[in-house]
Amino acid sequence: MKYATPAVFEDSNLEISLTDTASKLSARLFEAIDSWRERRKKRAHLYGMSAHLLRDIGLSRGEVMFLSNQQFWGE
């Protein structure tokens, strides 16, 4: 197993690597937040649907209540 020496860090693009990592992390965070918002909006839309429309798509009011009471990060 090789260990990094100070000379390795001097020659590397560590700053660019850290910036790239932070950029990827923030992109994933924004994607997760966007996904959570979208899920919350869909659940709210289902909650507002009439019983007739819910039957048309194969859901019961109980299933919608269960979904709407789940945490926003849950599937």
PDB file of N, CA, C and O in Angstrom:
ATOM      1  N   MET A   1       0.831  -1.169   0.000  1.00  0.00           N
ATOM      2  CA  MET A   1       0.000   0.000   0.000  1.00  0.00           C
ATOM      3  C   MET A   1       0.881   1.239   0.000  1.00  0.00           C
ATOM      4  O   MET A   1       1.811   1.349   0.799  1.00  0.00           O
ATOM      5  N   LYS A   2       0.587   2.165  -0.894  1.00  0.00           N
ATOM      6  CA  LYS A   2       1.389   3.388  -0.978  1.00  0.00           C
ATOM      7  C   LYS A   2       0.725   4.487  -0.172  1.00  0.00           C
ATOM      8  O   LYS A   2      -0.500   4.599  -0.127  1.00  0.00           O
ATOM      9  N   TYR A   3       1.542   5.277   0.448  1.00  0.00           N
ATOM     10  CA  TYR A   3       1.058   6.409   1.217  1.00  0.00           C
ATOM     11  C   TYR A   3       1.458   7.691   0.508  1.00  0.00           C
ATOM     12  O   TYR A   3       2.520   7.770  -0.109  1.00  0.00           O
ATOM     13  N   ALA A   4       0.604   8.683   0.601  1.00  0.00           N
ATOM     14  CA  ALA A   4       0.906   9.967  -0.030  1.00  0.00           C
ATOM     15  C   ALA A   4       1.966  10.700   0.777  1.00  0.00           C
ATOM     16  O   ALA A   4       1.911  10.763   2.005  1.00  0.00           O
ATOM     17  N   THR A   5       2.900  11.233   0.075  1.00  0.00           N
ATOM     18  CA  THR A   5       3.945  12.024   0.709  1.00  0.00           C
ATOM     19  C   THR A   5       3.672  13.493   0.401  1.00  0.00           C
ATOM     20  O   THR A   5       2.918  13.795  -0.523  1.00  0.00           O
ATOM     21  N   PRO A   6       4.270  14.407   1.156  1.00  0.00           N
ATOM     22  CA  PRO A   6       4.048  15.835   0.872  1.00  0.00           C
ATOM     23  C   PRO A   6       4.378  16.212  -0.570  1.00  0.00           C
ATOM     24  O   PRO A   6       3.729  17.092  -1.134  1.00  0.00           O
ATOM     25  N   ALA A   7       5.353  15.577  -1.164  1.00  0.00           N
ATOM     26  CA  ALA A   7       5.714  15.876  -2.550  1.00  0.00           C
ATOM     27  C   ALA A   7       4.570  15.535  -3.497  1.00  0.00           C
ATOM     28  O   ALA A   7       4.362  16.226  -4.494  1.00  0.00           O
ATOM     29  N   VAL A   8       3.834  14.481  -3.192  1.00  0.00           N
ATOM     30  CA  VAL A   8       2.704  14.088  -4.033  1.00  0.00           C
ATOM     31  C   VAL A   8       1.650  15.184  -4.021  1.00  0.00           C
ATOM     32  O   VAL A   8       1.082  15.509  -5.063  1.00  0.00           O
ATOM     33  N   PHE A   9       1.384  15.757  -2.854  1.00  0.00           N
ATOM     34  CA  PHE A   9       0.374  16.798  -2.756  1.00  0.00           C
ATOM     35  C   PHE A   9       0.817  18.096  -3.423  1.00  0.00           C
ATOM     36  O   PHE A   9      -0.017  18.824  -3.961  1.00  0.00           O
ATOM     37  N   GLU A  10       2.076  18.390  -3.400  1.00  0.00           N
ATOM     38  CA  GLU A  10       2.567  19.614  -4.037  1.00  0.00           C
ATOM     39  C   GLU A  10       2.353  19.562  -5.537  1.00  0.00           C
ATOM     40  O   GLU A  10       2.043  20.585  -6.148  1.00  0.00           O
ATOM     41  N   ASP A  11       2.507  18.412  -6.135  1.00  0.00           N
ATOM     42  CA  ASP A  11       2.404  18.290  -7.581  1.00  0.00           C
ATOM     43  C   ASP A  11       0.978  18.023  -8.055  1.00  0.00           C
ATOM     44  O   ASP A  11       0.690  18.138  -9.247  1.00  0.00           O
ATOM     45  N   SER A  12       0.099  17.671  -7.144  1.00  0.00           N
ATOM     46  CA  SER A  12      -1.251  17.298  -7.573  1.00  0.00           C
ATOM     47  C   SER A  12      -2.151  18.523  -7.665  1.00  0.00           C
ATOM     48  O   SER A  12      -1.803  19.619  -7.226  1.00  0.00           O
ATOM     49  N   ASN A  13      -3.288  18.301  -8.237  1.00  0.00           N
ATOM     50  CA  ASN A  13      -4.291  19.352  -8.343  1.00  0.00           C
ATOM     51  C   ASN A  13      -5.332  19.156  -7.247  1.00  0.00           C
ATOM     52  O   ASN A  13      -6.523  19.017  -7.524  1.00  0.00           O
ATOM     53  N   LEU A  14      -4.875  19.148  -6.015  1.00  0.00           N
ATOM     54  CA  LEU A  14      -5.751  18.879  -4.882  1.00  0.00           C
ATOM     55  C   LEU A  14      -6.860  19.918  -4.783  1.00  0.00           C
ATOM     56  O   LEU A  14      -8.004  19.577  -4.485  1.00  0.00           O
ATOM     57  N   GLU A  15      -6.533  21.180  -5.031  1.00  0.00           N
ATOM     58  CA  GLU A  15      -7.542  22.237  -4.937  1.00  0.00           C
ATOM     59  C   GLU A  15      -8.637  22.022  -5.972  1.00  0.00           C
ATOM     60  O   GLU A  15      -9.818  22.179  -5.664  1.00  0.00           O
ATOM     61  N   ILE A  16      -8.267  21.670  -7.176  1.00  0.00           N
ATOM     62  CA  ILE A  16      -9.250  21.406  -8.231  1.00  0.00           C
ATOM     63  C   ILE A  16     -10.085  20.188  -7.867  1.00  0.00           C
ATOM     64  O   ILE A  16     -11.294  20.166  -8.097  1.00  0.00           O
ATOM     65  N   SER A  17      -9.449  19.187  -7.306  1.00  0.00           N
ATOM     66  CA  SER A  17     -10.153  17.975  -6.916  1.00  0.00           C
ATOM     67  C   SER A  17     -11.188  18.276  -5.835  1.00  0.00           C
ATOM     68  O   SER A  17     -12.310  17.773  -5.900  1.00  0.00           O
ATOM     69  N   LEU A  18     -10.829  19.082  -4.853  1.00  0.00           N
ATOM     70  CA  LEU A  18     -11.757  19.435  -3.785  1.00  0.00           C
ATOM     71  C   LEU A  18     -12.918  20.268  -4.326  1.00  0.00           C
ATOM     72  O   LEU A  18     -14.061  20.078  -3.911  1.00  0.00           O
ATOM     73  N   THR A  19     -12.635  21.178  -5.237  1.00  0.00           N
ATOM     74  CA  THR A  19     -13.676  21.994  -5.845  1.00  0.00           C
ATOM     75  C   THR A  19     -14.625  21.113  -6.635  1.00  0.00           C
ATOM     76  O   THR A  19     -15.842  21.287  -6.564  1.00  0.00           O
ATOM     77  N   ASP A  20     -14.083  20.178  -7.379  1.00  0.00           N
ATOM     78  CA  ASP A  20     -14.902  19.257  -8.167  1.00  0.00           C
ATOM     79  C   ASP A  20     -15.776  18.399  -7.251  1.00  0.00           C
ATOM     80  O   ASP A  20     -16.953  18.179  -7.536  1.00  0.00           O
ATOM     81  N   THR A  21     -15.204  17.924  -6.167  1.00  0.00           N
ATOM     82  CA  THR A  21     -15.956  17.110  -5.212  1.00  0.00           C
ATOM     83  C   THR A  21     -17.083  17.924  -4.583  1.00  0.00           C
ATOM     84  O   THR A  21     -18.206  17.435  -4.461  1.00  0.00           O
ATOM     85  N   ALA A  22     -16.795  19.148  -4.187  1.00  0.00           N
ATOM     86  CA  ALA A  22     -17.827  20.016  -3.602  1.00  0.00           C
ATOM     87  C   ALA A  22     -18.921  20.304  -4.620  1.00  0.00           C
ATOM     88  O   ALA A  22     -20.102  20.349  -4.273  1.00  0.00           O
ATOM     89  N   SER A  23     -18.537  20.496  -5.856  1.00  0.00           N
ATOM     90  CA  SER A  23     -19.506  20.761  -6.915  1.00  0.00           C
ATOM     91  C   SER A  23     -20.426  19.558  -7.126  1.00  0.00           C
ATOM     92  O   SER A  23     -21.639  19.715  -7.266  1.00  0.00           O
ATOM     93  N   LYS A  24     -19.849  18.369  -7.147  1.00  0.00           N
ATOM     94  CA  LYS A  24     -20.654  17.156  -7.314  1.00  0.00           C
ATOM     95  C   LYS A  24     -21.574  16.946  -6.123  1.00  0.00           C
ATOM     96  O   LYS A  24     -22.727  16.547  -6.285  1.00  0.00           O
ATOM     97  N   LEU A  25     -21.068  17.213  -4.935  1.00  0.00           N
ATOM     98  CA  LEU A  25     -21.871  17.046  -3.729  1.00  0.00           C
ATOM     99  C   LEU A  25     -23.053  18.014  -3.721  1.00  0.00           C
ATOM    100  O   LEU A  25     -24.177  17.626  -3.401  1.00  0.00           O
ATOM    101  N   SER A  26     -22.797  19.266  -4.072  1.00  0.00           N
ATOM    102  CA  SER A  26     -23.891  20.239  -4.095  1.00  0.00           C
ATOM    103  C   SER A  26     -24.898  19.902  -5.187  1.00  0.00           C
ATOM    104  O   SER A  26     -26.095  20.119  -5.001  1.00  0.00           O
ATOM    105  N   ALA A  27     -24.446  19.382  -6.308  1.00  0.00           N
ATOM    106  CA  ALA A  27     -25.367  18.981  -7.383  1.00  0.00           C
ATOM    107  C   ALA A  27     -26.266  17.839  -6.902  1.00  0.00           C
ATOM    108  O   ALA A  27     -27.469  17.843  -7.163  1.00  0.00           O
ATOM    109  N   ARG A  28     -25.689  16.874  -6.206  1.00  0.00           N
ATOM    110  CA  ARG A  28     -26.488  15.757  -5.683  1.00  0.00           C
ATOM    111  C   ARG A  28     -27.480  16.231  -4.631  1.00  0.00           C
ATOM    112  O   ARG A  28     -28.603  15.730  -4.561  1.00  0.00           O
ATOM    113  N   LEU A  29     -27.071  17.190  -3.815  1.00  0.00           N
ATOM    114  CA  LEU A  29     -27.964  17.735  -2.799  1.00  0.00           C
ATOM    115  C   LEU A  29     -29.152  18.436  -3.453  1.00  0.00           C
ATOM    116  O   LEU A  29     -30.293  18.236  -3.039  1.00  0.00           O
ATOM    117  N   PHE A  30     -28.891  19.255  -4.468  1.00  0.00           N
ATOM    118  CA  PHE A  30     -29.977  19.943  -5.159  1.00  0.00           C
ATOM    119  C   PHE A  30     -30.895  18.957  -5.882  1.00  0.00           C
ATOM    120  O   PHE A  30     -32.107  19.168  -5.933  1.00  0.00           O
ATOM    121  N   GLU A  31     -30.339  17.897  -6.433  1.00  0.00           N
ATOM    122  CA  GLU A  31     -31.165  16.862  -7.065  1.00  0.00           C
ATOM    123  C   GLU A  31     -32.071  16.193  -6.041  1.00  0.00           C
ATOM    124  O   GLU A  31     -33.242  15.936  -6.317  1.00  0.00           O
ATOM    125  N   ALA A  32     -31.532  15.913  -4.863  1.00  0.00           N
ATOM    126  CA  ALA A  32     -32.335  15.284  -3.810  1.00  0.00           C
ATOM    127  C   ALA A  32     -33.458  16.211  -3.354  1.00  0.00           C
ATOM    128  O   ALA A  32     -34.596  15.775  -3.183  1.00  0.00           O
ATOM    129  N   ILE A  33     -33.143  17.472  -3.159  1.00  0.00           N
ATOM    130  CA  ILE A  33     -34.163  18.435  -2.742  1.00  0.00           C
ATOM    131  C   ILE A  33     -35.236  18.574  -3.802  1.00  0.00           C
ATOM    132  O   ILE A  33     -36.423  18.635  -3.484  1.00  0.00           O
ATOM    133  N   ASP A  34     -34.830  18.624  -5.053  1.00  0.00           N
ATOM    134  CA  ASP A  34     -35.794  18.714  -6.150  1.00  0.00           C
ATOM    135  C   ASP A  34     -36.686  17.473  -6.188  1.00  0.00           C
ATOM    136  O   ASP A  34     -37.892  17.579  -6.408  1.00  0.00           O
ATOM    137  N   SER A  35     -36.101  16.321  -5.976  1.00  0.00           N
ATOM    138  CA  SER A  35     -36.865  15.078  -5.952  1.00  0.00           C
ATOM    139  C   SER A  35     -37.868  15.080  -4.800  1.00  0.00           C
ATOM    140  O   SER A  35     -39.008  14.645  -4.969  1.00  0.00           O
ATOM    141  N   TRP A  36     -37.449  15.565  -3.635  1.00  0.00           N
ATOM    142  CA  TRP A  36     -38.343  15.631  -2.477  1.00  0.00           C
ATOM    143  C   TRP A  36     -39.516  16.569  -2.745  1.00  0.00           C
ATOM    144  O   TRP A  36     -40.660  16.256  -2.417  1.00  0.00           O
ATOM    145  N   ARG A  37     -39.217  17.733  -3.350  1.00  0.00           N
ATOM    146  CA  ARG A  37     -40.287  18.685  -3.677  1.00  0.00           C
ATOM    147  C   ARG A  37     -41.287  18.083  -4.654  1.00  0.00           C
ATOM    148  O   ARG A  37     -42.500  18.211  -4.488  1.00  0.00           O
ATOM    149  N   GLU A  38     -40.757  17.434  -5.664  1.00  0.00           N
ATOM    150  CA  GLU A  38     -41.613  16.806  -6.670  1.00  0.00           C
ATOM    151  C   GLU A  38     -42.507  15.741  -6.037  1.00  0.00           C
ATOM    152  O   GLU A  38     -43.697  15.663  -6.341  1.00  0.00           O
ATOM    153  N   ARG A  39     -41.935  14.931  -5.166  1.00  0.00           N
ATOM    154  CA  ARG A  39     -42.690  13.885  -4.484  1.00  0.00           C
ATOM    155  C   ARG A  39     -43.791  14.492  -3.609  1.00  0.00           C
ATOM    156  O   ARG A  39     -44.914  13.989  -3.570  1.00  0.00           O
ATOM    157  N   ARG A  40     -43.457  15.567  -2.918  1.00  0.00           N
ATOM    158  CA  ARG A  40     -44.438  16.241  -2.062  1.00  0.00           C
ATOM    159  C   ARG A  40     -45.586  16.812  -2.895  1.00  0.00           C
ATOM    160  O   ARG A  40     -46.747  16.710  -2.500  1.00  0.00           O
ATOM    161  N   LYS A  41     -45.270  17.411  -4.043  1.00  0.00           N
ATOM    162  CA  LYS A  41     -46.309  17.958  -4.916  1.00  0.00           C
ATOM    163  C   LYS A  41     -47.217  16.861  -5.464  1.00  0.00           C
ATOM    164  O   LYS A  41     -48.433  17.040  -5.540  1.00  0.00           O
ATOM    165  N   LYS A  42     -46.637  15.742  -5.842  1.00  0.00           N
ATOM    166  CA  LYS A  42     -47.444  14.637  -6.368  1.00  0.00           C
ATOM    167  C   LYS A  42     -48.378  14.081  -5.304  1.00  0.00           C
ATOM    168  O   LYS A  42     -49.538  13.780  -5.582  1.00  0.00           O
ATOM    169  N   ARG A  43     -47.867  13.947  -4.084  1.00  0.00           N
ATOM    170  CA  ARG A  43     -48.703  13.447  -2.992  1.00  0.00           C
ATOM    171  C   ARG A  43     -49.831  14.414  -2.674  1.00  0.00           C
ATOM    172  O   ARG A  43     -50.955  13.992  -2.404  1.00  0.00           O
ATOM    173  N   ALA A  44     -49.540  15.703  -2.705  1.00  0.00           N
ATOM    174  CA  ALA A  44     -50.571  16.708  -2.455  1.00  0.00           C
ATOM    175  C   ALA A  44     -51.632  16.668  -3.563  1.00  0.00           C
ATOM    176  O   ALA A  44     -52.824  16.815  -3.295  1.00  0.00           O
ATOM    177  N   HIS A  45     -51.191  16.468  -4.792  1.00  0.00           N
ATOM    178  CA  HIS A  45     -52.133  16.365  -5.914  1.00  0.00           C
ATOM    179  C   HIS A  45     -53.040  15.143  -5.737  1.00  0.00           C
ATOM    180  O   HIS A  45     -54.253  15.235  -5.927  1.00  0.00           O
ATOM    181  N   LEU A  46     -52.461  14.019  -5.379  1.00  0.00           N
ATOM    182  CA  LEU A  46     -53.266  12.818  -5.137  1.00  0.00           C
ATOM    183  C   LEU A  46     -54.262  13.047  -4.000  1.00  0.00           C
ATOM    184  O   LEU A  46     -55.412  12.614  -4.076  1.00  0.00           O
ATOM    185  N   TYR A  47     -53.816  13.722  -2.960  1.00  0.00           N
ATOM    186  CA  TYR A  47     -54.669  13.968  -1.799  1.00  0.00           C
ATOM    187  C   TYR A  47     -55.903  14.798  -2.188  1.00  0.00           C
ATOM    188  O   TYR A  47     -56.979  14.626  -1.616  1.00  0.00           O
ATOM    189  N   GLY A  48     -55.735  15.689  -3.155  1.00  0.00           N
ATOM    190  CA  GLY A  48     -56.823  16.556  -3.574  1.00  0.00           C
ATOM    191  C   GLY A  48     -57.751  15.948  -4.611  1.00  0.00           C
ATOM    192  O   GLY A  48     -58.753  16.566  -4.973  1.00  0.00           O
ATOM    193  N   MET A  49     -57.447  14.764  -5.094  1.00  0.00           N
ATOM    194  CA  MET A  49     -58.274  14.140  -6.131  1.00  0.00           C
ATOM    195  C   MET A  49     -59.560  13.565  -5.544  1.00  0.00           C
ATOM    196  O   MET A  49     -59.615  13.159  -4.384  1.00  0.00           O
ATOM    197  N   SER A  50     -60.583  13.545  -6.382  1.00  0.00           N
ATOM    198  CA  SER A  50     -61.866  12.970  -5.951  1.00  0.00           C
ATOM    199  C   SER A  50     -61.774  11.449  -5.908  1.00  0.00           C
ATOM    200  O   SER A  50     -60.875  10.848  -6.497  1.00  0.00           O
ATOM    201  N   ALA A  51     -62.726  10.838  -5.197  1.00  0.00           N
ATOM    202  CA  ALA A  51     -62.758   9.377  -5.091  1.00  0.00           C
ATOM    203  C   ALA A  51     -62.918   8.738  -6.468  1.00  0.00           C
ATOM    204  O   ALA A  51     -62.353   7.679  -6.740  1.00  0.00           O
ATOM    205  N   HIS A  52     -63.692   9.391  -7.331  1.00  0.00           N
ATOM    206  CA  HIS A  52     -63.902   8.872  -8.684  1.00  0.00           C
ATOM    207  C   HIS A  52     -62.581   8.811  -9.463  1.00  0.00           C
ATOM    208  O   HIS A  52     -62.274   7.797 -10.090  1.00  0.00           O
ATOM    209  N   LEU A  53     -61.816   9.880  -9.422  1.00  0.00           N
ATOM    210  CA  LEU A  53     -60.527   9.898 -10.125  1.00  0.00           C
ATOM    211  C   LEU A  53     -59.548   8.893  -9.521  1.00  0.00           C
ATOM    212  O   LEU A  53     -58.795   8.242 -10.244  1.00  0.00           O
ATOM    213  N   LEU A  54     -59.562   8.770  -8.209  1.00  0.00           N
ATOM    214  CA  LEU A  54     -58.676   7.796  -7.560  1.00  0.00           C
ATOM    215  C   LEU A  54     -59.021   6.374  -7.996  1.00  0.00           C
ATOM    216  O   LEU A  54     -58.128   5.564  -8.245  1.00  0.00           O
ATOM    217  N   ARG A  55     -60.303   6.076  -8.086  1.00  0.00           N
ATOM    218  CA  ARG A  55     -60.705   4.739  -8.564  1.00  0.00           C
ATOM    219  C   ARG A  55     -60.212   4.515  -9.986  1.00  0.00           C
ATOM    220  O   ARG A  55     -59.786   3.414 -10.335  1.00  0.00           O
ATOM    221  N   ASP A  56     -60.271   5.564 -10.809  1.00  0.00           N
ATOM    222  CA  ASP A  56     -59.812   5.444 -12.204  1.00  0.00           C
ATOM    223  C   ASP A  56     -58.334   5.069 -12.296  1.00  0.00           C
ATOM    224  O   ASP A  56     -57.933   4.352 -13.212  1.00  0.00           O
ATOM    225  N   ILE A  57     -57.547   5.537 -11.378  1.00  0.00           N
ATOM    226  CA  ILE A  57     -56.110   5.208 -11.427  1.00  0.00           C
ATOM    227  C   ILE A  57     -55.753   4.052 -10.504  1.00  0.00           C
ATOM    228  O   ILE A  57     -54.581   3.702 -10.368  1.00  0.00           O
ATOM    229  N   GLY A  58     -56.745   3.467  -9.880  1.00  0.00           N
ATOM    230  CA  GLY A  58     -56.519   2.260  -9.098  1.00  0.00           C
ATOM    231  C   GLY A  58     -56.033   2.473  -7.683  1.00  0.00           C
ATOM    232  O   GLY A  58     -55.376   1.601  -7.114  1.00  0.00           O
ATOM    233  N   LEU A  59     -56.346   3.621  -7.106  1.00  0.00           N
ATOM    234  CA  LEU A  59     -55.943   3.891  -5.724  1.00  0.00           C
ATOM    235  C   LEU A  59     -57.172   4.098  -4.858  1.00  0.00           C
ATOM    236  O   LEU A  59     -58.208   4.571  -5.325  1.00  0.00           O
ATOM    237  N   SER A  60     -57.043   3.738  -3.598  1.00  0.00           N
ATOM    238  CA  SER A  60     -58.121   3.991  -2.642  1.00  0.00           C
ATOM    239  C   SER A  60     -57.772   5.231  -1.832  1.00  0.00           C
ATOM    240  O   SER A  60     -56.619   5.661  -1.814  1.00  0.00           O
ATOM    241  N   ARG A  61     -58.753   5.799  -1.171  1.00  0.00           N
ATOM    242  CA  ARG A  61     -58.509   6.967  -0.325  1.00  0.00           C
ATOM    243  C   ARG A  61     -57.533   6.599   0.802  1.00  0.00           C
ATOM    244  O   ARG A  61     -56.704   7.418   1.200  1.00  0.00           O
ATOM    245  N   GLY A  62     -57.634   5.378   1.309  1.00  0.00           N
ATOM    246  CA  GLY A  62     -56.722   4.928   2.361  1.00  0.00           C
ATOM    247  C   GLY A  62     -55.275   4.893   1.891  1.00  0.00           C
ATOM    248  O   GLY A  62     -54.372   5.283   2.632  1.00  0.00           O
ATOM    249  N   GLU A  63     -55.046   4.427   0.662  1.00  0.00           N
ATOM    250  CA  GLU A  63     -53.683   4.400   0.121  1.00  0.00           C
ATOM    251  C   GLU A  63     -53.133   5.815  -0.038  1.00  0.00           C
ATOM    252  O   GLU A  63     -51.962   6.071   0.239  1.00  0.00           O
ATOM    253  N   VAL A  64     -53.986   6.723  -0.484  1.00  0.00           N
ATOM    254  CA  VAL A  64     -53.565   8.111  -0.648  1.00  0.00           C
ATOM    255  C   VAL A  64     -53.247   8.730   0.712  1.00  0.00           C
ATOM    256  O   VAL A  64     -52.264   9.459   0.851  1.00  0.00           O
ATOM    257  N   MET A  65     -54.069   8.444   1.704  1.00  0.00           N
ATOM    258  CA  MET A  65     -53.816   8.957   3.052  1.00  0.00           C
ATOM    259  C   MET A  65     -52.480   8.429   3.577  1.00  0.00           C
ATOM    260  O   MET A  65     -51.704   9.165   4.187  1.00  0.00           O
ATOM    261  N   PHE A  66     -52.226   7.145   3.331  1.00  0.00           N
ATOM    262  CA  PHE A  66     -50.957   6.551   3.751  1.00  0.00           C
ATOM    263  C   PHE A  66     -49.790   7.253   3.071  1.00  0.00           C
ATOM    264  O   PHE A  66     -48.813   7.614   3.727  1.00  0.00           O
ATOM    265  N   LEU A  67     -49.887   7.448   1.757  1.00  0.00           N
ATOM    266  CA  LEU A  67     -48.817   8.108   1.009  1.00  0.00           C
ATOM    267  C   LEU A  67     -48.612   9.551   1.462  1.00  0.00           C
ATOM    268  O   LEU A  67     -47.480  10.007   1.618  1.00  0.00           O
ATOM    269  N   SER A  68     -49.712  10.259   1.669  1.00  0.00           N
ATOM    270  CA  SER A  68     -49.593  11.673   2.018  1.00  0.00           C
ATOM    271  C   SER A  68     -49.038  11.873   3.420  1.00  0.00           C
ATOM    272  O   SER A  68     -48.534  12.952   3.732  1.00  0.00           O
ATOM    273  N   ASN A  69     -49.120  10.864   4.264  1.00  0.00           N
ATOM    274  CA  ASN A  69     -48.588  10.976   5.628  1.00  0.00           C
ATOM    275  C   ASN A  69     -47.137  10.520   5.743  1.00  0.00           C
ATOM    276  O   ASN A  69     -46.552  10.606   6.823  1.00  0.00           O
ATOM    277  N   GLN A  70     -46.548  10.036   4.651  1.00  0.00           N
ATOM    278  CA  GLN A  70     -45.151   9.613   4.699  1.00  0.00           C
ATOM    279  C   GLN A  70     -44.239  10.825   4.702  1.00  0.00           C
ATOM    280  O   GLN A  70     -44.626  11.909   4.265  1.00  0.00           O
ATOM    281  N   GLN A  71     -43.035  10.634   5.194  1.00  0.00           N
ATOM    282  CA  GLN A  71     -42.048  11.706   5.192  1.00  0.00           C
ATOM    283  C   GLN A  71     -41.675  12.047   3.748  1.00  0.00           C
ATOM    284  O   GLN A  71     -41.744  11.189   2.868  1.00  0.00           O
ATOM    285  N   PHE A  72     -41.285  13.282   3.508  1.00  0.00           N
ATOM    286  CA  PHE A  72     -40.989  13.723   2.149  1.00  0.00           C
ATOM    287  C   PHE A  72     -39.821  12.994   1.514  1.00  0.00           C
ATOM    288  O   PHE A  72     -39.744  12.906   0.289  1.00  0.00           O
ATOM    289  N   TRP A  73     -38.906  12.467   2.329  1.00  0.00           N
ATOM    290  CA  TRP A  73     -37.758  11.757   1.754  1.00  0.00           C
ATOM    291  C   TRP A  73     -38.054  10.288   1.508  1.00  0.00           C
ATOM    292  O   TRP A  73     -37.250   9.602   0.878  1.00  0.00           O
ATOM    293  N   GLY A  74     -39.184   9.789   1.988  1.00  0.00           N
ATOM    294  CA  GLY A  74     -39.539   8.372   1.798  1.00  0.00           C
ATOM    295  C   GLY A  74     -40.073   8.106   0.412  1.00  0.00           C
ATOM    296  O   GLY A  74     -40.637   8.992  -0.231  1.00  0.00           O
ATOM    297  N   GLU A  75     -39.897   6.910  -0.036  1.00  0.00           N
ATOM    298  CA  GLU A  75     -40.368   6.535  -1.377  1.00  0.00           C
ATOM    299  C   GLU A  75     -41.837   6.348  -1.403  1.00  0.00           C
ATOM    300  O   GLU A  75     -42.401   6.031  -2.450  1.00  0.00           O
TER     301      GLU A  75
END
